[in-house]
């Protein structure tokens, strides 16, 4: 079973949206037409529309009214419930005028921003949202966003600083989406001259990073990519281990970055500010899960869509796709990733076995014999062994086998081919 979503960000509805001088009306119509003519026949089991922030341009009610109408029309094209919208706030969803006129909010934001450690920033944030006098102080600048998002269950407040929604995949695996808020300190300061060359860093607290859960693959939606987070160095290693698919906006440039840990998609802007590099984009995304050798493999397909040069329609951006395909495909062995990040590391023990046995004597036990003998082979012969036993994985590319020997042995155990592996290695020695 495959489930699907429309993914867009930075739609920037303005006070002129829907008026007689709305120059983006034709662009929005092109998106809706593409969804109806191309996405609907291609995608199976559409579950909703993911919006990565900057829904409005100045955080005003009238802008959200237009956004609601547009998104309702999109859900109608997809024939799904009009409440199947999953959104997060962006910096343009912040009412910056309110902050400019409120020293209370402005000072609270500055105190969080000036924290020298992420723990201190989290403490100060917690202090403000548990303040019984003004517990919602830091959420006042996104009041209109929250009024818009509450219909979709995506509003945030001191009692719920993130939202989550889950979807069932095959093989008893859930896709759990989490909406994060990267705009707690966003204000008119974002546009100060000193940030023109080096963008202002946002604060994303540790409490927004999800916990490990059994039978869950995590996806996040967040407006600012991690390069715009003040404490990126401290938080990113944990984030990449726990969150498997990460969707961002803000940059107005499409980018896909895949590793053995996670897939990151930075969405292009669906309705960007017009200029020399004006190029509207959005995506379709699908998720499925297969079971291979006892492990669950999540497959993600990202279909990047881009406005044609004549601005008449949206079409496939083949430059961002796998060769010969209309999508970029990513595979993640979720169970292997969880073992790698949570179980005691058996690979380091295997390394020590090799180093301690340089006199050629084999350690007791079948797996130790295999490890020792395997690393006596040349790299070419190692590949031959793994290929013949169907133990060769695409994620091993560019890695030394000494780094992944634990996973190789685990697959060999699952395939009941340890003895065969030993015999094949001896044959090639």
KOLDRENKE-695571 format. One record per residue (C-alpha): residue number from 1; x, y, z. Coordinates in steps of 0.5 Angstrom, whole numbers, plus 2048, in hexadecimal, padded with zeros to 3 digits. Layout:
BEGIN
PT   num    c1    c2    c3
PT   NUM     X     Y     Z
...
//
This chain:
BEGIN
PT   num    c1    c2    c3
PT     1   800   800   800
PT     2   802   807   7FE
PT     3   800   80D   801
PT     4   801   814   7FE
PT     5   801   81C   800
PT     6   802   822   7FC
PT     7   807   826   7FF
PT     8   808   82E   7FE
PT     9   80B   833   802
PT    10   80C   83B   802
PT    11   805   83D   7FE
PT    12   805   844   801
PT    13   7FE   846   801
PT    14   7FE   84E   801
PT    15   7F8   853   802
PT    16   7F8   853   7FA
PT    17   7F6   84C   7FA
PT    18   7F0   84B   7F6
PT    19   7EF   852   7F4
PT    20   7EF   855   7ED
PT    21   7F6   856   7ED
PT    22   7F8   84F   7F0
PT    23   7FE   84D   7EB
PT    24   7FF   846   7EE
PT    25   7F8   844   7ED
PT    26   7FA   841   7E6
PT    27   800   83D   7EA
PT    28   7FB   83A   7EF
PT    29   7F6   838   7EA
PT    30   7FC   834   7E6
PT    31   7FE   831   7ED
PT    32   7F7   82F   7EE
PT    33   7F6   82C   7E6
PT    34   7FD   828   7E7
PT    35   7FA   825   7ED
PT    36   7F3   823   7EA
PT    37   7F6   821   7E3
PT    38   7FD   81E   7E5
PT    39   7FD   81D   7ED
PT    40   7F6   81A   7EE
PT    41   7F7   814   7E8
PT    42   7FE   813   7EB
PT    43   7FE   812   7F2
PT    44   7FB   80D   7F6
PT    45   7F7   80E   7FD
PT    46   7F8   815   7FE
PT    47   7F8   817   805
PT    48   7F9   81F   805
PT    49   7FD   825   803
PT    50   803   827   807
PT    51   804   82E   808
PT    52   80B   830   80A
PT    53   80A   837   80D
PT    54   809   83E   80A
PT    55   802   83D   809
PT    56   801   845   809
PT    57   805   84B   808
PT    58   804   84F   80E
PT    59   800   84A   813
PT    60   7FA   84E   811
PT    61   7F3   84B   812
PT    62   7F1   84D   80A
PT    63   7F7   849   808
PT    64   7F5   843   80B
PT    65   7EE   843   809
PT    66   7F1   843   802
PT    67   7F5   83D   803
PT    68   7EF   839   806
PT    69   7EC   83A   800
PT    70   7F1   838   7FC
PT    71   7F3   832   800
PT    72   7EC   830   800
PT    73   7EC   830   7F8
PT    74   7F2   82B   7F8
PT    75   7EF   826   7FD
PT    76   7E8   826   7F8
PT    77   7ED   825   7F2
PT    78   7F0   81F   7F6
PT    79   7E9   81D   7F9
PT    80   7EB   81D   800
PT    81   7E9   820   806
PT    82   7EA   827   806
PT    83   7ED   827   80D
PT    84   7F2   822   80B
PT    85   7F7   828   80B
PT    86   7FE   827   80F
PT    87   801   82E   810
PT    88   807   832   814
PT    89   808   839   815
PT    90   80D   83D   812
PT    91   811   844   813
PT    92   80B   847   80F
PT    93   806   844   813
PT    94   808   848   819
PT    95   805   84F   81A
PT    96   80B   853   81A
PT    97   808   85A   81C
PT    98   805   857   822
PT    99   80C   855   824
PT   100   80F   85C   822
PT   101   809   85F   827
PT   102   80A   85A   82D
PT   103   810   85B   831
PT   104   80E   855   835
PT   105   80E   850   82F
PT   106   814   853   82C
PT   107   818   853   833
PT   108   816   84B   834
PT   109   818   84A   82D
PT   110   81F   84D   82E
PT   111   820   849   834
PT   112   81F   843   831
PT   113   823   845   82B
PT   114   829   847   82F
PT   115   82A   841   833
PT   116   831   83E   832
PT   117   82F   836   833
PT   118   829   833   830
PT   119   827   830   837
PT   120   827   837   839
PT   121   822   839   833
PT   122   81E   834   835
PT   123   81E   836   83C
PT   124   81C   83D   83B
PT   125   817   83B   836
PT   126   813   836   83B
PT   127   813   83C   840
PT   128   80F   840   83B
PT   129   80A   83B   839
PT   130   809   839   840
PT   131   808   840   843
PT   132   801   840   845
PT   133   800   847   844
PT   134   802   847   83D
PT   135   803   840   83B
PT   136   801   841   833
PT   137   805   847   833
PT   138   80A   844   82D
PT   139   804   841   829
PT   140   801   848   829
PT   141   805   84A   822
PT   142   802   844   81F
PT   143   7FB   845   821
PT   144   7F8   845   81A
PT   145   7FC   83F   818
PT   146   7F9   83B   81E
PT   147   7F2   83D   81C
PT   148   7F3   83B   815
PT   149   7F6   834   817
PT   150   7F2   832   81D
PT   151   7ED   830   817
PT   152   7F2   82B   815
PT   153   7F4   829   81C
PT   154   7FB   82C   81B
PT   155   7FB   832   820
PT   156   800   832   825
PT   157   800   835   82C
PT   158   804   835   833
PT   159   800   82E   834
PT   160   802   82B   82D
PT   161   808   82E   82A
PT   162   808   829   825
PT   163   803   825   821
PT   164   803   81E   81F
PT   165   7FF   81A   81A
PT   166   800   812   818
PT   167   7FE   80E   812
PT   168   7FF   807   811
PT   169   804   804   80D
PT   170   804   7FC   80B
PT   171   808   7F7   810
PT   172   806   7FA   816
PT   173   809   801   815
PT   174   806   808   816
PT   175   809   80E   813
PT   176   808   813   818
PT   177   808   81B   816
PT   178   80A   820   81B
PT   179   809   828   81A
PT   180   80F   82C   81D
PT   181   80F   833   81E
PT   182   816   837   81C
PT   183   813   83E   81D
PT   184   813   83F   825
PT   185   817   845   824
PT   186   816   847   81D
PT   187   814   84F   81D
PT   188   816   855   819
PT   189   81D   854   81B
PT   190   81E   84E   816
PT   191   81E   854   811
PT   192   824   858   814
PT   193   82A   85A   810
PT   194   82F   856   814
PT   195   82B   850   812
PT   196   82B   851   80A
PT   197   831   84D   809
PT   198   830   848   80F
PT   199   829   846   810
PT   200   827   847   817
PT   201   827   840   81B
PT   202   820   83E   81E
PT   203   81F   83A   824
PT   204   81C   833   824
PT   205   81C   82F   82A
PT   206   81E   828   82C
PT   207   817   827   82E
PT   208   815   827   827
PT   209   819   821   825
PT   210   815   81B   826
PT   211   816   815   82A
PT   212   818   80E   827
PT   213   811   80A   826
PT   214   810   803   825
PT   215   80E   801   81E
PT   216   80E   809   81C
PT   217   812   80C   816
PT   218   812   814   818
PT   219   811   819   813
PT   220   811   821   815
PT   221   80F   827   811
PT   222   813   82D   813
PT   223   813   834   810
PT   224   81B   836   811
PT   225   820   831   80F
PT   226   825   82F   814
PT   227   82A   834   811
PT   228   826   839   814
PT   229   826   836   81B
PT   230   82A   839   821
PT   231   82C   833   824
PT   232   82C   82F   81E
PT   233   833   82B   820
PT   234   830   829   826
PT   235   829   827   824
PT   236   82A   824   81D
PT   237   82E   81D   81F
PT   238   828   81B   823
PT   239   823   81E   81E
PT   240   826   81A   818
PT   241   826   814   81C
PT   242   81F   814   81E
PT   243   81B   818   818
PT   244   81B   814   812
PT   245   818   819   80D
PT   246   819   820   80E
PT   247   815   825   80A
PT   248   817   82D   80A
PT   249   815   833   807
PT   250   818   83A   807
PT   251   81D   83A   802
PT   252   819   83A   7FC
PT   253   81E   836   7F9
PT   254   81C   82E   7F7
PT   255   822   829   7FA
PT   256   822   822   7FC
PT   257   827   81F   800
PT   258   827   818   802
PT   259   82C   814   807
PT   260   82B   80D   80A
PT   261   828   811   810
PT   262   823   815   80D
PT   263   820   818   807
PT   264   81F   820   807
PT   265   81B   824   802
PT   266   81B   82B   802
PT   267   815   82D   7FE
PT   268   816   833   7F9
PT   269   811   839   7FA
PT   270   80A   837   7F7
PT   271   808   83F   7F6
PT   272   80F   843   7F7
PT   273   811   84A   7F7
PT   274   812   84C   7F0
PT   275   819   84D   7ED
PT   276   81E   84B   7E9
PT   277   81E   844   7EC
PT   278   817   843   7EC
PT   279   815   83C   7EB
PT   280   80F   839   7EF
PT   281   80F   832   7F1
PT   282   80C   82C   7F5
PT   283   80C   825   7F6
PT   284   808   81E   7F7
PT   285   80B   819   7FC
PT   286   809   812   7FD
PT   287   80B   80D   802
PT   288   80B   806   802
PT   289   80E   800   807
PT   290   810   7F9   804
PT   291   813   7F4   808
PT   292   81A   7F1   806
PT   293   81E   7EC   80A
PT   294   81A   7ED   810
PT   295   81B   7F5   810
PT   296   816   7FA   80E
PT   297   818   7FE   808
PT   298   815   805   807
PT   299   815   808   800
PT   300   813   80F   7FF
PT   301   812   812   7F8
PT   302   813   819   7F7
PT   303   810   81C   7F1
PT   304   812   823   7F0
PT   305   80E   828   7EC
PT   306   810   82E   7E9
PT   307   80D   834   7E5
PT   308   80E   834   7DD
PT   309   812   839   7DA
PT   310   80C   83C   7D7
PT   311   809   83C   7DD
PT   312   803   838   7DA
PT   313   803   832   7DF
PT   314   807   82E   7E4
PT   315   80B   828   7E1
PT   316   810   823   7E4
PT   317   817   826   7E6
PT   318   81B   820   7E3
PT   319   822   823   7E6
PT   320   820   821   7ED
PT   321   81D   81A   7EB
PT   322   821   813   7EA
PT   323   823   812   7E3
PT   324   81D   810   7DF
PT   325   818   811   7E4
PT   326   813   817   7E6
PT   327   815   816   7ED
PT   328   81B   816   7F2
PT   329   81B   80F   7F6
PT   330   81D   80E   7FD
PT   331   81E   808   801
PT   332   81F   807   808
PT   333   820   801   80C
PT   334   81C   803   813
PT   335   81E   7FD   817
PT   336   825   7FD   815
PT   337   826   805   817
PT   338   822   804   81E
PT   339   827   7FE   81F
PT   340   82D   802   81D
PT   341   82B   808   821
PT   342   828   805   827
PT   343   82C   7FE   828
PT   344   832   7FD   82B
PT   345   837   7FD   826
PT   346   83A   7F6   824
PT   347   83E   7F9   81E
PT   348   843   7FC   822
PT   349   844   7F5   826
PT   350   845   7F2   81F
PT   351   84A   7F7   81D
PT   352   84E   7F5   824
PT   353   84D   7EE   822
PT   354   851   7EF   81B
PT   355   856   7F3   81E
PT   356   857   7EF   824
PT   357   858   7E9   81F
PT   358   85E   7EB   81B
PT   359   862   7E4   81C
PT   360   85D   7E1   817
PT   361   859   7DD   81D
PT   362   852   7DC   81D
PT   363   84D   7DE   822
PT   364   848   7D9   825
PT   365   841   7D9   822
PT   366   83F   7D9   81B
PT   367   83E   7E1   81A
PT   368   845   7E3   81D
PT   369   848   7DE   818
PT   370   844   7E1   812
PT   371   846   7E8   814
PT   372   84D   7E6   815
PT   373   84D   7E3   80E
PT   374   849   7E8   80A
PT   375   84E   7ED   80C
PT   376   853   7E9   809
PT   377   850   7E9   802
PT   378   851   7EF   7FD
PT   379   84C   7F4   7FC
PT   380   84A   7F1   7F6
PT   381   849   7EA   7F9
PT   382   845   7ED   7FF
PT   383   840   7F0   7FA
PT   384   840   7E9   7F6
PT   385   83E   7E6   7FC
PT   386   839   7EB   7FE
PT   387   836   7EB   7F7
PT   388   835   7E3   7F7
PT   389   832   7E3   7FD
PT   390   82D   7E9   7FC
PT   391   830   7ED   802
PT   392   832   7F3   7FE
PT   393   82E   7F9   800
PT   394   82E   800   7FC
PT   395   82F   804   802
PT   396   836   800   803
PT   397   839   804   7FD
PT   398   83F   809   7FF
PT   399   83F   805   806
PT   400   845   800   808
PT   401   842   7FA   80A
PT   402   845   7FA   811
PT   403   840   7FF   812
PT   404   83A   7FB   810
PT   405   83C   7F4   812
PT   406   837   7F4   818
PT   407   831   7F5   813
PT   408   834   7F0   80E
PT   409   835   7EB   813
PT   410   82D   7EC   815
PT   411   82B   7EB   80E
PT   412   82F   7E5   80E
PT   413   82C   7E2   814
PT   414   825   7E4   811
PT   415   826   7E1   80B
PT   416   829   7DA   80E
PT   417   82F   7DB   80A
PT   418   835   7DB   80F
PT   419   838   7D5   80E
PT   420   837   7D6   806
PT   421   83B   7DD   807
PT   422   840   7D9   80B
PT   423   841   7D4   805
PT   424   841   7D9   800
PT   425   846   7DE   803
PT   426   84B   7D8   804
PT   427   84A   7D6   7FD
PT   428   84C   7DD   7FB
PT   429   852   7DD   800
//
